[in-house]
Amino acid sequence: MGYAPLSRLETIVYTVEKELGAAAQDRHPEIGRDIKVMGIRQGEHIHLTIACALVDRFVLNLADYLDAKGKIAAIAVQTAKEHGAAKVRVDVNTADDPAAGSIYLTVTGTSAEAGDDGEAGRGNRVNGLITPFRPMTMESVAGKNPVTHVGKLYNIAASLIAQRLVDDVPGLDEAQCLIVSQIGFPLDQPQAVDVSVRGSSKLLESKREIAVIIADELARLETIAVELTTGTLGVGRWPLREPEG
């Protein structure tokens, strides 16, 4: 399954996580790599809950920890507003109990040291988001080979098809793509490709253009492994493929 474009809330959740990750590498070494952002929109109000592991050697004391949480919230609020949030609330590490000395402080900057190591197939889709209001598949992109495994390749291809349709077909505002494989058949010959689009009434005139884009992306399946290796294509980012040229 794949869809495009990202909604405003999806864009905010995605961008806040990326911005916090960039801040950790740049100016805030106390921010660990384990960053989770959950977003809910109620009308125009957006509420973000952030779980962010902090690295102990860069945190002096409890006051410093609480200050770091404030910086994380400030980065999230600014990023959300830059991407269309008129009203935004941010809560960081809500399980903390400072009075009891219980805070999200880690050695490595991840929750893995506490045994929370996750599992392939649970959680994030190919675009890096968990999106229960969108069409989803239980096929895991992580941990599958990028040469023959449809669980990886078709999720990538479906997302690329949806993205290209929105980018290239005039009047098309939203697209969803489902691809079904069949054992024993070539990868570029799926059993079914189902595309749903939303836009202007003139889309009925674009069926041929849509079919050409689908065929082109299916023909490029054999290059996905190379594109992943060179970085022109990436899982967990949006857009998946860097613009050509």
KEKE-3310 file (N, C-alpha, C; in steps of 0.2 Angstrom, whole numbers, plus 5000, padded with zeros to 4 digits):
npx = (5004:5002:5002:4998:4996:5006:4996:4992:4994:5001:5013:5018:5020:5030:5040:5043:5049:5061:5067:5070:5079:5089:5093:5099:5110:5117:5116:5111:5117:5112:5100:5093:5094:5082:5067:5051:5035:5019:5004:4989:4974:4962:4950:4956:4966:4981:4989:5004:5012:5028:5040:5056:5072:5084:5102:5112:5126:5126:5118:5117:5110:5094:5087:5093:5089:5075:5075:5080:5070:5061:5067:5066:5052:5050:5057:5048:5036:5039:5043:5031:5022:5028:5024:5011:5002:4991:4986:4995:4999:5012:5018:5031:5039:5029:5028:5036:5041:5046:5047:5049:5060:5060:5064:5066:5080:5095:5109:5113:5104:5093:5079:5082:5091:5083:5077:5067:5066:5059:5051:5052:5040:5031:5023:5030:5027:5032:5035:5039:5030:5017:5001:4985:4973:4974:4976:4983:4996:5000:5012:5030:5042:5055:5069:5068:5073:5079:5078:5070:5059:5042:5036:5044:5047:5035:5028:5036:5035:5022:5020:5029:5022:5010:5015:5021:5009:5002:5011:5013:5001:4989:4977:4975:4973:4975:4981:4979:4987:4987:4995:4996:5004:5009:5014:5028:5027:5035:5042:5038:5026:5013:4999:4988:4984:4978:4972:4966:4960:4958:4951:4949:4936:4941:4949:4945:4950:4963:4967:4975:4988:4989:4990:5002:5012:5011:5015:5028:5034:5033:5042:5054:5057:5067:5078:5078:5085:5098:5096:5093:5105:5113:5107:5098:5086:5075:5070:5058:5058:5052:5049:5051:5060:5073:5071:5073:5087)
npy = (4994:5011:5029:5047:5064:5068:5072:5087:5086:5074:5078:5087:5079:5070:5080:5086:5075:5073:5086:5086:5075:5081:5091:5085:5079:5091:5103:5099:5088:5081:5076:5060:5046:5040:5044:5048:5053:5057:5062:5071:5078:5090:5098:5113:5112:5105:5092:5087:5073:5069:5057:5056:5050:5055:5058:5053:5058:5071:5078:5088:5089:5087:5099:5103:5093:5095:5108:5104:5096:5107:5114:5104:5104:5117:5117:5108:5115:5127:5121:5114:5125:5131:5123:5124:5123:5131:5131:5124:5111:5104:5090:5083:5068:5062:5052:5055:5057:5068:5071:5059:5055:5049:5048:5050:5045:5040:5029:5026:5034:5028:5017:5004:4999:4996:4985:4987:4984:4983:4977:4969:4974:4979:4994:5008:5013:5013:5027:5031:5034:5030:5026:5025:5030:5028:5018:5003:4990:4974:4969:4970:4982:4984:4974:4965:4959:4969:4965:4954:4953:4955:4961:4972:4978:4981:4989:5000:5003:5006:5017:5026:5027:5033:5045:5050:5051:5062:5072:5073:5072:5083:5091:5081:5077:5068:5052:5034:5018:5001:4986:4969:4954:4939:4922:4916:4923:4937:4951:4963:4961:4961:4954:4962:4979:4992:5008:5023:5039:5056:5071:5084:5084:5082:5072:5060:5060:5057:5044:5037:5043:5040:5026:5025:5030:5021:5009:5013:5015:5001:4995:5000:4993:4984:4992:4997:4992:4996:5010:5012:5009:5019:5030:5038:5034:5031:5023:5027:5040:5056:5065:5048:5046:5055:5071:5070:5076)
npz = (5000:4997:4998:4994:4995:5010:5024:5033:5047:5047:5040:5050:5061:5055:5052:5064:5071:5063:5064:5077:5077:5069:5077:5088:5082:5079:5089:5101:5110:5121:5117:5113:5101:5101:5097:5098:5091:5093:5085:5087:5079:5082:5075:5072:5082:5086:5095:5101:5107:5114:5116:5121:5123:5134:5135:5147:5151:5146:5153:5167:5180:5188:5186:5174:5166:5165:5159:5147:5142:5140:5129:5119:5118:5113:5101:5094:5094:5087:5074:5071:5069:5058:5049:5047:5058:5068:5081:5093:5105:5115:5123:5133:5137:5146:5155:5166:5183:5192:5205:5211:5206:5194:5178:5160:5157:5149:5145:5132:5124:5119:5121:5120:5130:5140:5137:5127:5112:5100:5085:5069:5057:5065:5067:5060:5043:5026:5023:5035:5045:5057:5053:5056:5051:5038:5023:5026:5026:5033:5029:5032:5029:5034:5036:5025:5010:4996:4983:4979:4987:4989:5000:5004:4991:4984:4993:4993:4979:4978:4985:4978:4966:4970:4974:4963:4954:4961:4960:4946:4938:4932:4941:4950:4967:4977:4980:4981:4982:4979:4978:4972:4974:4965:4968:4959:4948:4938:4946:4940:4935:4943:4951:4953:4952:4960:4960:4968:4966:4969:4965:4952:4940:4928:4928:4923:4910:4911:4912:4904:4906:4919:4919:4912:4921:4931:4925:4922:4935:4939:4930:4935:4946:4947:4949:4962:4973:4970:4970:4984:4989:4985:4990:4983:4984:4998:5013:5025:5024:5017:5003:4996:4985:4979:4970:4952:4943)
capx = (5000:5005:4997:5001:5002:5005:4991:4996:4996:5007:5019:5020:5023:5036:5045:5046:5054:5067:5070:5073:5085:5094:5096:5103:5117:5120:5117:5109:5119:5108:5094:5095:5091:5075:5062:5044:5031:5012:5000:4981:4971:4955:4948:4962:4971:4986:4992:5009:5016:5034:5044:5063:5077:5090:5108:5114:5132:5125:5113:5120:5105:5087:5085:5095:5084:5069:5077:5081:5063:5058:5070:5063:5045:5051:5058:5042:5031:5041:5042:5024:5019:5031:5021:5003:4999:4989:4986:4998:5002:5017:5020:5037:5040:5024:5028:5041:5039:5052:5047:5051:5067:5059:5064:5068:5087:5098:5116:5114:5100:5088:5075:5084:5094:5078:5074:5062:5070:5054:5050:5051:5033:5026:5024:5031:5026:5038:5036:5042:5024:5011:4995:4980:4967:4976:4976:4990:4997:5004:5019:5035:5047:5061:5072:5067:5078:5077:5079:5065:5054:5037:5034:5048:5047:5028:5026:5040:5033:5015:5021:5031:5017:5005:5018:5021:5003:5000:5016:5013:4995:4986:4970:4975:4975:4976:4981:4981:4989:4987:4998:4996:5009:5007:5021:5030:5027:5039:5040:5035:5019:5009:4992:4983:4986:4972:4973:4961:4962:4953:4953:4945:4932:4945:4954:4943:4954:4970:4968:4981:4994:4990:4993:5009:5016:5011:5020:5035:5037:5034:5048:5060:5058:5074:5083:5077:5091:5104:5094:5093:5112:5116:5104:5093:5079:5076:5064:5057:5058:5047:5048:5055:5065:5075:5069:5078:5090)
capy = (5000:5018:5035:5053:5067:5068:5077:5092:5083:5069:5082:5090:5074:5068:5085:5087:5070:5074:5092:5084:5071:5085:5095:5080:5079:5097:5108:5097:5081:5078:5072:5054:5044:5037:5050:5046:5059:5056:5068:5071:5085:5091:5104:5117:5111:5100:5090:5082:5070:5067:5053:5057:5048:5060:5055:5056:5062:5078:5081:5089:5087:5087:5105:5103:5088:5099:5113:5100:5095:5113:5115:5099:5106:5123:5115:5105:5120:5131:5117:5113:5132:5133:5118:5125:5122:5137:5130:5117:5110:5099:5087:5079:5063:5062:5047:5057:5059:5071:5071:5053:5054:5044:5052:5046:5047:5034:5029:5026:5038:5023:5013:4997:4997:4993:4979:4989:4984:4984:4971:4971:4973:4983:5001:5013:5012:5015:5034:5033:5036:5025:5030:5021:5032:5027:5011:5000:4983:4971:4967:4974:4984:4982:4967:4961:4960:4974:4963:4950:4952:4960:4965:4978:4982:4983:4995:5006:5005:5009:5024:5030:5028:5038:5051:5053:5053:5068:5077:5074:5072:5089:5091:5075:5080:5063:5045:5028:5013:4994:4981:4962:4950:4932:4918:4913:4928:4942:4957:4969:4958:4960:4951:4967:4986:4996:5015:5027:5045:5061:5078:5087:5080:5081:5066:5054:5061:5056:5037:5034:5045:5037:5020:5025:5031:5014:5005:5015:5013:4994:4994:5002:4989:4981:4997:4999:4990:5001:5017:5012:5008:5025:5035:5042:5031:5030:5021:5030:5047:5058:5059:5042:5046:5062:5073:5069:5082)
capz = (5000:4997:4997:4994:4999:5017:5027:5037:5053:5045:5039:5056:5065:5052:5052:5071:5072:5059:5066:5084:5076:5067:5083:5092:5079:5079:5094:5107:5111:5126:5114:5111:5095:5102:5097:5095:5090:5091:5084:5086:5077:5084:5072:5071:5087:5086:5101:5100:5113:5112:5120:5119:5128:5135:5136:5154:5151:5144:5158:5174:5185:5187:5183:5167:5162:5164:5154:5140:5140:5137:5123:5115:5116:5109:5094:5091:5093:5081:5068:5069:5067:5052:5044:5046:5064:5071:5088:5095:5112:5115:5130:5132:5142:5150:5161:5171:5189:5194:5213:5213:5203:5189:5172:5154:5156:5147:5144:5125:5120:5116:5126:5120:5135:5145:5134:5122:5106:5094:5081:5062:5055:5070:5067:5054:5036:5022:5024:5042:5049:5058:5050:5057:5047:5031:5021:5028:5025:5038:5027:5035:5024:5037:5037:5019:5004:4991:4976:4977:4992:4987:5006:5003:4985:4982:4997:4990:4973:4978:4988:4973:4961:4973:4974:4956:4952:4964:4957:4938:4934:4933:4944:4955:4973:4982:4977:4985:4977:4981:4973:4975:4970:4965:4968:4953:4942:4938:4950:4936:4933:4949:4950:4953:4954:4961:4961:4969:4965:4971:4961:4948:4936:4922:4929:4918:4904:4913:4914:4900:4909:4926:4917:4910:4927:4935:4921:4922:4941:4940:4926:4938:4952:4947:4951:4969:4977:4968:4972:4991:4991:4983:4994:4979:4987:5006:5017:5032:5023:5012:4998:4996:4980:4978:4963:4947:4940)
cpx = (5004:5000:5001:4995:5001:5000:4995:4998:5002:5013:5022:5024:5030:5042:5048:5051:5061:5071:5074:5079:5091:5097:5100:5110:5121:5121:5115:5111:5115:5102:5096:5092:5084:5070:5056:5039:5024:5008:4993:4979:4964:4953:4955:4968:4975:4989:4998:5012:5022:5038:5051:5068:5082:5096:5111:5121:5132:5120:5116:5116:5098:5084:5087:5091:5078:5070:5077:5074:5059:5061:5067:5056:5045:5052:5052:5037:5033:5040:5035:5020:5022:5028:5013:4999:4997:4989:4989:5000:5006:5018:5026:5038:5035:5024:5033:5037:5045:5053:5050:5058:5066:5058:5067:5075:5090:5105:5117:5110:5094:5085:5077:5087:5090:5074:5068:5065:5065:5054:5048:5043:5028:5028:5025:5030:5032:5039:5038:5036:5020:5005:4989:4973:4969:4976:4983:4990:5001:5011:5024:5040:5054:5063:5070:5072:5075:5077:5073:5059:5048:5035:5038:5046:5040:5026:5030:5037:5026:5015:5024:5026:5012:5008:5019:5014:5001:5005:5015:5007:4991:4979:4970:4977:4977:4976:4982:4982:4990:4990:4998:5000:5006:5014:5022:5030:5032:5037:5036:5028:5015:5002:4987:4986:4980:4974:4967:4963:4956:4956:4948:4941:4936:4949:4952:4947:4961:4971:4974:4988:4995:4993:5000:5014:5016:5016:5027:5038:5038:5040:5054:5061:5065:5080:5083:5083:5097:5102:5094:5100:5115:5113:5099:5086:5080:5070:5064:5058:5053:5049:5053:5061:5067:5073:5075:5080:5092)
cpy = (5006:5023:5041:5058:5066:5073:5082:5090:5078:5072:5085:5085:5071:5073:5086:5082:5071:5080:5090:5080:5076:5089:5091:5080:5085:5101:5105:5089:5077:5074:5066:5052:5042:5042:5047:5052:5056:5062:5067:5078:5084:5098:5107:5116:5105:5098:5085:5079:5067:5063:5053:5055:5053:5056:5058:5060:5069:5082:5082:5087:5087:5093:5106:5098:5092:5104:5110:5099:5101:5115:5110:5102:5113:5122:5112:5110:5124:5127:5116:5120:5133:5128:5119:5125:5129:5137:5123:5117:5104:5097:5082:5074:5063:5057:5049:5058:5062:5071:5065:5051:5049:5049:5048:5048:5040:5035:5030:5031:5034:5019:5006:4994:4994:4987:4980:4989:4983:4977:4973:4969:4977:4990:5004:5010:5014:5022:5036:5035:5030:5029:5026:5023:5031:5020:5009:4993:4980:4969:4972:4976:4983:4975:4962:4963:4964:4972:4958:4950:4958:4964:4971:4982:4984:4989:5001:5008:5008:5016:5029:5031:5033:5045:5054:5055:5060:5074:5078:5074:5079:5088:5085:5078:5075:5056:5040:5022:5006:4990:4974:4958:4943:4927:4915:4917:4934:4948:4962:4967:4956:4957:4956:4974:4990:5003:5019:5034:5050:5068:5080:5082:5078:5075:5060:5054:5059:5049:5034:5036:5042:5030:5020:5026:5025:5010:5007:5014:5005:4992:4995:4998:4986:4985:4999:4998:4994:5008:5017:5012:5015:5031:5039:5040:5029:5028:5025:5038:5049:5064:5054:5043:5054:5064:5072:5076:5087)
cpz = (5000:4996:4997:4993:5006:5019:5031:5044:5052:5044:5045:5060:5062:5053:5059:5073:5069:5062:5073:5082:5073:5073:5087:5089:5079:5085:5101:5108:5116:5123:5111:5104:5095:5103:5094:5096:5089:5091:5084:5084:5079:5081:5070:5076:5086:5092:5099:5107:5111:5117:5117:5124:5128:5137:5143:5155:5149:5148:5165:5180:5183:5183:5176:5163:5160:5159:5147:5137:5137:5131:5117:5113:5112:5102:5090:5090:5087:5074:5066:5066:5060:5046:5045:5052:5067:5078:5089:5102:5111:5122:5129:5138:5147:5156:5166:5177:5193:5202:5215:5210:5197:5182:5166:5153:5155:5146:5136:5121:5117:5122:5125:5126:5141:5142:5129:5116:5099:5091:5074:5061:5059:5069:5061:5047:5032:5022:5031:5047:5051:5057:5051:5053:5039:5029:5023:5027:5031:5036:5029:5029:5027:5037:5031:5014:4999:4984:4974:4981:4991:4994:5006:4997:4983:4987:4995:4984:4973:4981:4982:4968:4964:4973:4968:4953:4954:4961:4950:4935:4936:4936:4949:4962:4978:4978:4982:4980:4981:4976:4976:4971:4969:4964:4961:4947:4943:4942:4946:4933:4939:4947:4949:4955:4954:4963:4962:4969:4967:4968:4957:4943:4930:4922:4925:4912:4905:4914:4910:4904:4916:4924:4915:4916:4931:4931:4922:4929:4942:4936:4930:4945:4953:4949:4958:4973:4976:4971:4980:4993:4990:4987:4990:4981:4994:5009:5023:5031:5018:5009:4998:4991:4979:4971:4958:4945:4946)
residu = (MET:GLY:TYR:ALA:PRO:LEU:SER:ARG:LEU:GLU:THR:ILE:VAL:TYR:THR:VAL:GLU:LYS:GLU:LEU:GLY:ALA:ALA:ALA:GLN:ASP:ARG:HIS:PRO:GLU:ILE:GLY:ARG:ASP:ILE:LYS:VAL:MET:GLY:ILE:ARG:GLN:GLY:GLU:HIS:ILE:HIS:LEU:THR:ILE:ALA:CYS:ALA:LEU:VAL:ASP:ARG:PHE:VAL:LEU:ASN:LEU:ALA:ASP:TYR:LEU:ASP:ALA:LYS:GLY:LYS:ILE:ALA:ALA:ILE:ALA:VAL:GLN:THR:ALA:LYS:GLU:HIS:GLY:ALA:ALA:LYS:VAL:ARG:VAL:ASP:VAL:ASN:THR:ALA:ASP:ASP:PRO:ALA:ALA:GLY:SER:ILE:TYR:LEU:THR:VAL:THR:GLY:THR:SER:ALA:GLU:ALA:GLY:ASP:ASP:GLY:GLU:ALA:GLY:ARG:GLY:ASN:ARG:VAL:ASN:GLY:LEU:ILE:THR:PRO:PHE:ARG:PRO:MET:THR:MET:GLU:SER:VAL:ALA:GLY:LYS:ASN:PRO:VAL:THR:HIS:VAL:GLY:LYS:LEU:TYR:ASN:ILE:ALA:ALA:SER:LEU:ILE:ALA:GLN:ARG:LEU:VAL:ASP:ASP:VAL:PRO:GLY:LEU:ASP:GLU:ALA:GLN:CYS:LEU:ILE:VAL:SER:GLN:ILE:GLY:PHE:PRO:LEU:ASP:GLN:PRO:GLN:ALA:VAL:ASP:VAL:SER:VAL:ARG:GLY:SER:SER:LYS:LEU:LEU:GLU:SER:LYS:ARG:GLU:ILE:ALA:VAL:ILE:ILE:ALA:ASP:GLU:LEU:ALA:ARG:LEU:GLU:THR:ILE:ALA:VAL:GLU:LEU:THR:THR:GLY:THR:LEU:GLY:VAL:GLY:ARG:TRP:PRO:LEU:ARG:GLU:PRO:GLU:GLY)
# end
